[in-house]
Amino acid sequence: MRKPEIFVSLDIGTTSIKVVVAEYINGQINIIGVGNEKSRGLSRGVIVDIDETVYSIQQAIAQAERKASVKINEVAVGIPSNKLMIEECHGMIAVSSENREITARDVDNVISAAKVRSIPPEREIVAIIPEEFIVDGFNGIRDPRGMIGVRLELYAQLYTGPKTIIHNIRRCVEKAGLRINELVLQPQAIASVALSQDERTFGTVIIDMGGGQTSASVIYDNQLKYSYVDQEGGDFVTKDISLILNTSLDSAERIKREYGYAISSETSEDEYFPVETVGRKDPVRVDEKYLSEIIEARLVQIFENVYDDLQAVDALDLPGGFVLTGGAASLPGVLELSQRFFGEKVRIYIPSQMGMRNPIFTTSMGMIDYVANLDEIHRIAQGTYRRIEPSPSRQTSGQATTSRSPESSRPRQSQASSYQRQPQQPTTSARETEQRYNDYQQEQSNQANSDYDEAMYYEETDYNANNDSPSNDENSSSVTSKVRSFFNTFFD
């Protein structure tokens, strides 16, 4: 049975920064803490001020820690789909083990081989999603570990994004005192909670209407196949209201939430509300129809841009239809307005967890669900599979490391204290150890000298023995006399 784990997601949005703390117990995800802080330092989904963003992250983390009563050290962070590129990749290796059994190391090697591509210097690999493995020509394999084979191949989807965006996100998280345990593409996170298994398989379009931008993502065969980003979102509606009605942004946001409606034809000109304008003491009366016309004009422009882009890639007739989510999707009338462009197969997704029934938390919940249900093959692909197989030397000492266990996330001090409680073998002091070492070196030196003297003694005795032997002298003298007499015959 899987051990209970705690997961933390960090959604860095243009309007707000959300932190969700959840515990995974018996296959269920329970929310135990939420932090929501107004975002500073972002524009159109991109970080433009690192220090301001770090401050907002720290405030959101502090809120979540107080509510969950846990210390947050590492988080799963969402990556926006701005300028995301998706391409096919292929890798092939020879199985390294002598018995030809495929291990996690072979899987990691073939994934590394698939990543060997010519990538521009301004881009960086965000993720690689394995599609299928091929073992000696047999395809359609999801997990090749434990199989026997000679050649291992991999077909996968490679996602690359702008290095500036990824670096800024990592920099902000690290400066906030956190570690990143997973980088998750936001469309994939949303798909894990907003779509059913059949919708992810047959094809569905996710329209995420955020504050700074609106993204349209095509999910097919359980993978992200296409993504489009329109640099307009809910904040642009607020700015339009502020500019036209000559009021502050805070007042415009309040008016949008309290009186706003996305379809002007369904509002009345007889309903008025007060608006505090700049340069006047008394509020100005504005009718709801006029406000609705301002909102509708911006939303129509957003939906037209999304429609034109999806039509260019032939993604308007997918079986799963369209799913709206994000903070701007909570505005009344948005669903009916979107159906004018995309047809009747449009629905809004709202998380069902208590205290999170708002579309702004869809991405945060999606990251929790995505990371909690990530299998080992995908963990190996993302570099977060931390299982270390013990070597023979480690097995004798009784130490091994497992992957993502709750004990592994504890501070080192607590682990050290637990190790100290274990019985320890008696040890010697450094002086005694040094004395033993010197005695050992002296003994080895004496032994080498004695061996050398003994060898020289044996050589000398053998030599003298051969020279002093009488039988040898007689034989050598007789042979010498015969040779001399033979040569003297030539001179005589």
C-alpha positions in Angstrom: 0.0 0.0 0.0 1.2 3.5 -0.9 2.4 5.6 2.1 0.6 8.9 2.9 2.3 11.8 1.2 1.9 15.6 1.3 1.9 17.6 -2.0 2.1 21.3 -2.4 1.3 23.2 -5.6 2.4 26.8 -6.5 0.4 28.6 -9.2 2.1 31.8 -10.2 -0.7 33.8 -11.9 -1.0 37.3 -13.2 -3.8 38.2 -10.8 -3.0 36.1 -7.8 -0.6 33.5 -6.5 -2.2 30.3 -5.2 -0.7 27.7 -2.9 -2.5 24.4 -2.1 -1.4 21.9 0.4 -3.0 18.4 0.1 -2.4 15.0 1.7 -2.7 11.8 -0.3 -4.2 9.0 1.8 -5.7 5.7 0.5 -6.0 7.0 -3.0 -7.8 10.2 -2.1 -6.6 13.8 -2.1 -7.6 15.9 0.9 -7.0 19.6 1.0 -5.5 20.7 4.3 -4.4 24.3 3.5 -4.8 27.1 0.9 -2.9 30.3 0.4 -4.1 33.1 -1.9 -2.1 36.3 -2.3 -2.5 39.2 -4.7 0.1 38.9 -7.4 2.9 41.5 -7.8 5.6 41.5 -10.3 3.8 39.8 -13.2 2.3 41.0 -16.5 0.4 38.9 -19.0 1.5 35.7 -17.3 5.2 36.5 -17.3 7.4 37.6 -14.4 8.7 41.1 -14.8 9.9 41.9 -11.3 11.6 39.0 -9.4 11.7 40.7 -6.0 8.0 41.6 -6.0 7.1 38.1 -7.1 9.2 36.5 -4.4 7.4 38.6 -1.8 4.0 37.5 -3.1 5.1 33.8 -3.1 6.3 34.1 0.5 3.1 35.6 1.6 1.0 32.9 0.0 3.3 30.2 1.4 2.9 31.7 4.9 -0.9 31.6 4.6 -0.9 27.9 3.5 1.5 27.0 6.3 -0.7 28.6 9.0 -3.8 26.8 7.7 -2.2 23.4 7.1 0.1 23.5 10.2 3.0 22.1 8.1 6.4 23.5 7.0 6.6 23.8 3.3 10.0 23.1 1.8 9.3 22.0 -1.8 6.6 22.6 -4.3 5.3 21.6 -7.7 5.3 24.7 -9.9 3.2 25.3 -13.0 4.8 26.5 -16.3 2.6 28.6 -18.6 2.3 27.5 -22.3 3.7 30.8 -23.7 5.6 30.1 -26.9 5.5 26.4 -26.1 6.9 24.1 -28.8 5.9 20.4 -29.1 7.9 18.0 -31.2 8.3 14.2 -31.6 11.6 12.7 -30.4 13.1 9.2 -30.7 15.9 7.5 -28.8 17.5 4.0 -29.1 20.1 2.3 -26.9 21.5 -1.2 -26.3 20.6 -2.8 -23.0 23.5 -2.5 -20.7 23.0 -5.4 -18.2 24.8 -8.7 -18.8 21.5 -10.7 -18.4 19.8 -8.3 -20.8 17.1 -7.4 -18.3 15.9 -3.8 -18.7 16.2 -1.7 -15.6 15.4 1.8 -14.6 18.9 2.9 -15.6 18.2 1.7 -19.2 15.0 3.6 -19.2 16.8 6.7 -18.1 19.5 6.2 -20.7 17.0 5.9 -23.6 15.2 9.0 -22.4 18.5 10.9 -22.3 19.3 9.7 -25.8 15.9 11.0 -27.0 16.7 14.4 -25.5 19.9 14.7 -27.6 18.6 17.3 -30.1 19.6 20.6 -31.5 17.8 23.1 -29.3 18.2 26.9 -29.8 20.2 28.6 -27.0 17.1 30.7 -26.0 15.0 27.6 -25.4 15.0 24.9 -22.7 13.5 21.5 -22.3 10.4 21.7 -20.1 9.3 18.1 -20.1 9.5 14.9 -22.1 6.4 12.6 -22.1 7.0 9.0 -23.1 4.5 7.6 -25.6 5.7 4.1 -26.1 8.7 1.9 -25.7 9.9 -0.7 -28.3 11.9 -3.8 -27.2 13.5 -5.7 -30.0 10.8 -4.6 -32.5 7.8 -5.2 -30.2 6.0 -1.8 -29.8 3.2 -0.5 -27.6 5.1 -1.1 -24.4 4.3 1.4 -21.5 6.8 0.1 -18.9 9.7 -2.0 -20.2 11.4 -2.6 -16.8 11.9 -6.3 -16.0 11.7 -7.4 -19.7 14.5 -9.1 -21.5 15.8 -7.5 -24.7 18.9 -6.3 -26.6 17.6 -3.0 -28.1 15.4 -0.5 -26.4 13.7 2.4 -28.3 11.5 5.2 -27.1 9.0 7.5 -28.9 8.1 10.6 -26.9 6.8 14.1 -26.9 9.4 16.8 -26.2 8.2 20.2 -24.8 10.5 23.2 -25.0 9.8 26.7 -23.7 11.6 30.1 -23.5 14.5 29.9 -21.2 13.7 33.3 -19.8 10.3 32.3 -18.4 11.6 29.0 -16.9 14.7 30.6 -15.4 12.7 33.5 -13.8 10.2 31.0 -12.3 13.0 28.9 -10.8 14.8 32.0 -9.6 11.8 33.3 -7.8 11.0 30.0 -6.1 14.6 29.5 -5.0 14.8 33.1 -3.6 11.6 32.4 -1.7 13.4 29.6 0.1 11.7 26.6 -1.6 12.8 23.7 -3.8 11.0 22.6 -7.0 10.2 18.9 -7.0 8.2 19.0 -10.3 7.7 21.4 -13.2 4.2 20.9 -14.6 2.8 22.4 -17.8 -0.4 24.1 -16.8 -2.6 22.7 -19.6 -1.6 19.1 -18.6 -2.4 19.9 -15.0 -5.9 21.3 -15.9 -6.6 18.2 -18.1 -5.9 15.8 -15.2 -8.9 17.2 -13.2 -11.2 19.0 -15.7 -11.4 16.1 -18.2 -12.4 12.5 -18.0 -10.4 9.7 -19.3 -12.5 9.5 -22.5 -12.2 13.2 -23.1 -8.5 13.1 -22.8 -8.3 10.2 -25.2 -10.7 11.3 -27.9 -9.7 14.9 -27.9 -10.9 18.1 -26.0 -10.0 21.8 -26.1 -9.3 23.5 -22.7 -9.8 27.3 -22.7 -8.1 28.7 -19.6 -9.3 32.3 -19.1 -6.8 33.8 -16.7 -6.3 37.4 -15.6 -3.4 38.3 -17.9 -3.9 35.9 -20.8 -6.2 33.2 -22.3 -4.8 29.9 -23.5 -6.4 27.3 -25.7 -4.9 23.8 -25.4 -5.8 20.6 -27.4 -5.6 17.4 -25.4 -5.6 14.2 -27.4 -4.5 10.7 -26.6 -3.8 11.8 -23.0 -1.2 14.3 -24.2 -1.0 18.0 -24.9 -0.8 18.3 -28.7 -1.3 22.0 -29.3 -1.4 25.2 -27.4 -2.3 28.8 -28.3 -2.0 31.9 -26.0 -3.9 35.1 -26.5 -2.4 38.0 -24.5 -5.8 39.1 -23.2 -7.6 38.1 -20.1 -9.9 39.1 -17.3 -7.6 42.0 -16.3 -8.2 43.6 -19.7 -11.9 43.7 -19.0 -11.2 45.5 -15.7 -9.0 48.0 -17.4 -11.6 48.7 -20.1 -14.2 49.4 -17.4 -11.7 51.6 -15.5 -10.8 53.6 -18.6 -14.3 54.1 -20.0 -16.0 54.9 -16.7 -13.1 56.9 -15.4 -12.8 55.0 -12.2 -10.0 53.2 -10.3 -8.9 49.7 -11.0 -10.1 48.5 -7.6 -13.5 50.1 -8.2 -13.7 48.6 -11.7 -12.9 45.1 -10.4 -15.6 45.4 -7.8 -18.2 46.7 -10.3 -17.3 43.8 -12.7 -17.9 41.2 -10.0 -21.1 42.7 -8.6 -22.9 44.0 -11.7 -21.1 42.5 -14.7 -22.7 40.3 -17.3 -21.2 39.0 -20.5 -24.2 39.4 -22.9 -25.5 42.9 -23.2 -28.8 41.9 -24.9 -29.9 40.1 -21.7 -29.4 43.1 -19.4 -31.7 46.1 -18.7 -31.2 49.8 -19.2 -33.4 50.5 -16.3 -31.1 49.0 -13.7 -28.5 51.5 -12.4 -25.6 51.4 -10.0 -23.3 54.1 -8.6 -19.7 54.5 -9.8 -17.1 56.6 -8.0 -15.3 58.5 -10.7 -12.0 60.4 -10.6 -12.4 64.2 -10.2 -16.0 64.1 -8.9 -17.3 64.0 -5.3 -20.6 62.4 -6.1 -21.0 59.0 -7.7 -22.2 58.7 -11.3 -25.1 56.5 -12.3 -24.4 53.9 -14.9 -26.9 51.3 -16.2 -26.1 47.6 -16.4 -26.5 47.4 -20.2 -23.7 50.0 -20.7 -21.4 48.0 -18.4 -22.3 44.8 -20.2 -21.5 46.2 -23.5 -18.0 47.1 -22.3 -17.5 43.6 -21.0 -18.9 41.9 -24.0 -16.7 43.8 -26.5 -13.5 42.5 -24.9 -14.7 38.9 -24.4 -15.9 38.7 -28.0 -12.5 39.8 -29.2 -10.9 37.0 -27.0 -13.2 34.3 -28.3 -12.7 35.4 -31.9 -8.9 35.1 -31.6 -9.2 31.7 -30.1 -11.7 30.6 -32.7 -9.6 31.7 -35.6 -6.5 30.0 -34.3 -8.3 26.7 -33.5 -9.9 26.8 -37.0 -6.5 27.0 -38.6 -5.4 23.7 -36.9 -8.7 22.0 -37.5 -9.5 21.6 -33.8 -13.1 22.9 -33.6 -14.8 19.5 -34.1 -13.2 17.3 -31.4 -15.5 14.8 -29.7 -14.8 16.2 -26.3 -15.9 19.7 -27.1 -14.7 22.7 -25.1 -14.0 23.2 -21.4 -13.8 26.7 -19.9 -12.0 27.4 -16.7 -10.0 30.1 -15.0 -11.0 33.2 -13.1 -12.5 35.1 -16.0 -14.8 32.1 -16.7 -16.6 32.8 -13.5 -18.2 36.0 -14.9 -21.9 35.5 -15.5 -22.8 35.0 -19.1 -19.4 33.8 -20.3 -20.7 30.3 -21.0 -23.6 31.5 -23.1 -21.3 33.9 -25.0 -18.8 31.2 -25.7 -21.5 28.9 -27.1 -22.1 31.4 -29.9 -18.6 30.7 -31.2 -18.0 27.1 -30.3 -21.4 25.5 -30.3 -23.3 23.7 -27.6 -20.5 21.4 -26.6 -19.1 23.9 -24.1 -19.1 23.5 -20.3 -17.4 25.2 -17.3 -15.3 23.3 -14.9 -15.3 24.3 -11.2 -13.3 22.3 -8.6 -15.6 20.4 -6.2 -13.4 20.4 -3.1 -14.7 22.3 -0.1 -13.4 25.9 0.0 -12.0 25.7 -3.5 -15.2 26.0 -5.6 -13.9 28.7 -7.9 -12.3 28.3 -11.3 -9.2 30.2 -10.2 -8.1 27.1 -8.3 -8.4 24.7 -11.2 -4.7 24.9 -12.1 -3.6 24.4 -8.5 -5.8 21.4 -8.0 -4.7 20.0 -11.3 -1.0 20.2 -10.3 -1.8 18.3 -7.1 -3.7 15.6 -8.9 -1.1 15.4 -11.7 1.9 15.0 -9.4 0.1 12.6 -7.0 -0.8 10.2 -9.8 2.4 10.4 -11.8 3.8 6.9 -12.5 7.4 5.8 -12.1 8.2 6.0 -15.8 7.2 9.6 -16.0 9.1 10.3 -12.8 12.2 8.9 -14.5 11.5 11.0 -17.5 11.2 14.2 -15.5 14.2 13.4 -13.3 12.3 13.1 -10.1 12.5 9.3 -9.6 14.8 9.2 -6.6 15.0 5.5 -6.0 18.6 4.3 -5.4 19.2 0.6 -5.6 21.6 -0.5 -2.8 25.0 -1.8 -3.8 26.5 -4.9 -2.1 28.6 -2.7 0.1 25.5 -0.7 1.2 23.5 -3.9 1.8 26.1 -5.0 4.4 25.7 -1.7 6.3 21.9 -1.9 6.1 21.4 1.5 4.4 19.1 2.1 1.4 17.2 5.0 0.0 13.6 4.8 -1.4 11.7 7.1 -3.6 9.6 10.0 -2.3 8.9 8.5 1.2 7.8 10.9 3.9 11.0 10.1 5.9 13.1 11.4 3.0 11.6 14.8 3.2 12.5 15.3 6.9 15.3 17.7 7.9 18.7 16.2 8.2 18.9 17.0 11.8 16.0 14.7 12.7 17.5 12.0 10.5 20.8 12.3 12.3 19.2 12.1 15.7 17.4 8.9 14.6 20.6 7.5 13.5 22.2 8.2 16.9 19.6 6.2 18.7 20.7 3.1 16.9 23.4 1.0 18.7 26.9 1.8 17.5 29.9 -0.4 17.3 32.9 0.5 19.7 35.4 2.8 18.0 39.0 3.6 18.7 40.6 6.9 19.0 42.6 8.6 16.3 45.9 8.3 18.2 45.5 4.5 18.6 44.6 4.2 15.0 47.6 6.2 13.9 49.9 4.1 16.2 48.5 0.8 14.7 49.1 2.2 11.2 52.7 3.1 11.9 53.3 -0.4 13.5 51.8 -2.0 10.5 54.0 0.0 8.1 57.2 -0.8 10.1 56.3 -4.4 10.1 55.8 -4.4 6.4 59.1 -2.7 5.8 61.0 -5.1 8.0 59.3 -8.0 6.2 60.3 -6.6 2.8 64.0 -6.1 4.0 64.2 -9.6 5.3 62.7 -11.0 2.1 65.3 -9.1 0.1 68.2 -10.2 2.3 67.0 -13.8 2.2 66.7 -13.6 -1.6 70.3 -12.3 -1.9 71.5 -14.9 0.5 70.0 -17.7 -1.6 71.5 -16.2 -4.8 75.0 -16.0 -3.3 74.9 -19.4 -1.8 73.7 -20.9 -5.0 76.5 -19.2 -6.9 79.2 -20.2 -4.4 77.8 -23.7 -4.2 78.2 -24.0 -8.0 81.7 -22.6 -7.9 82.9 -24.7 -5.0 81.6 -28.0 -6.2 84.6 -30.4 -7.0 82.7 -32.3 -9.7 82.0 -29.2 -11.6 85.6 -28.0 -11.4 86.9 -31.3 -12.9 84.3 -31.3 -15.7 85.1 -27.6 -16.6 88.9 -28.2 -16.5 88.7 -31.2 -18.8 86.5 -29.4 -21.3 88.8 -26.4 -21.3 91.9 -28.5 -22.0 90.2 -30.2 -24.9 89.2 -26.9 -26.5 92.7 -25.5 -26.0 94.3 -28.5 -27.6 91.9 -28.3 -30.5 92.7 -24.7 -31.3 96.5 -25.2 -30.9 96.5 -27.6 -33.8 95.7 -24.7 -36.2 98.7 -22.6 -34.9 101.1 -25.6 -35.0 
